[in-house]
Amino acid sequence: MRIFITFTGPLRDQGPGTLNVPEGTTLAAVCRQLAAHAAADVRRHLLTAEGGIEPTLLVAVNGVGLALEARARRILADGDELLLMPPIAGG
């Protein structure tokens, strides 16, 4: 199945893209797959040192934000649109 991914904030240079994953893939598995092929500065926005989804990462599936406790077990469906946005700081 195909998942559509949009990165924003500090990850926006990763660009929108698609990822082909097996049916039943979780959001956590997608984040781990993205991190496995990313530079260290990108990985730190996606995953904790223990390999969980970074709690400061804002995540939306099909335009609906996901609560922190729902992220790891969220199973994605074909055609889902995933938005990943690390926090933005400035002054």
C-alpha positions as CSV (number, residue, x, y, z in Angstrom):
1,M,0.0,0.0,0.0
2,R,1.1,3.6,-0.5
3,I,1.4,6.3,2.2
4,F,1.8,9.9,1.2
5,I,4.2,11.9,3.4
6,T,4.6,15.6,3.9
7,F,7.4,17.0,6.1
8,T,7.1,20.6,7.5
9,G,9.2,22.8,9.7
10,P,12.9,21.8,10.0
11,L,12.1,18.7,7.9
12,R,10.5,20.4,5.0
13,D,13.6,19.8,2.8
14,Q,12.8,16.1,3.0
15,G,10.0,17.0,0.6
16,P,6.7,15.4,0.1
17,G,6.9,11.9,-1.0
18,T,5.4,8.4,-1.0
19,L,6.3,5.3,0.8
20,N,5.2,1.8,-0.1
21,V,4.6,-0.4,2.9
22,P,2.9,-3.7,3.7
23,E,-0.7,-3.7,4.8
24,G,-1.0,-3.4,8.6
25,T,2.0,-1.1,8.9
26,T,2.0,1.1,12.0
27,L,2.9,4.8,12.2
28,A,5.8,3.8,14.4
29,A,7.1,1.4,11.7
30,V,6.9,4.1,9.1
31,C,8.9,6.6,11.3
32,R,11.5,3.9,11.9
33,Q,11.7,3.2,8.2
34,L,12.1,6.9,7.4
35,A,14.7,7.3,10.1
36,A,16.7,4.4,8.8
37,H,17.4,6.2,5.5
38,A,17.8,9.7,6.9
39,A,20.7,11.8,8.2
40,A,21.3,11.9,11.9
41,D,19.8,15.4,12.2
42,V,16.6,14.2,10.6
43,R,16.5,11.0,12.7
44,R,16.5,12.9,15.9
45,H,13.3,14.7,14.9
46,L,11.6,11.4,14.2
47,L,12.7,9.0,16.9
48,T,13.9,8.9,20.5
49,A,17.2,7.3,21.4
50,E,15.2,4.2,22.4
51,G,13.6,4.0,18.9
52,G,10.1,5.3,19.8
53,I,8.4,8.2,18.0
54,E,9.8,11.5,19.2
55,P,7.2,12.9,21.6
56,T,7.7,16.5,20.4
57,L,6.9,15.5,16.8
58,L,3.5,16.7,15.7
59,V,1.8,14.0,13.7
60,A,-1.4,14.1,11.6
61,V,-3.0,11.4,9.5
62,N,-5.5,12.6,6.9
63,G,-5.5,16.0,8.5
64,V,-6.3,14.8,12.0
65,G,-3.7,15.2,14.7
66,L,-2.8,12.1,16.7
67,A,-2.5,12.1,20.5
68,L,0.9,11.0,21.8
69,E,-0.5,7.7,23.3
70,A,-2.2,6.7,20.0
71,R,0.8,7.1,17.7
72,A,2.7,3.9,18.2
73,R,-0.2,1.6,17.6
74,R,-1.9,3.6,14.8
75,I,-2.2,1.3,11.8
76,L,-2.1,3.1,8.5
77,A,-4.3,2.4,5.5
78,D,-3.6,2.6,1.7
79,G,-3.7,6.2,0.6
80,D,-3.3,7.7,4.1
81,E,-1.7,11.2,4.1
82,L,0.9,11.6,6.9
83,L,2.1,15.0,8.1
84,L,5.2,15.1,10.2
85,M,6.1,18.4,11.8
86,P,8.9,18.8,14.4
87,P,8.5,21.8,16.8
88,I,9.6,25.2,15.5
89,A,11.3,27.6,17.8
90,G,12.3,31.2,17.1
91,G,12.4,34.5,18.6
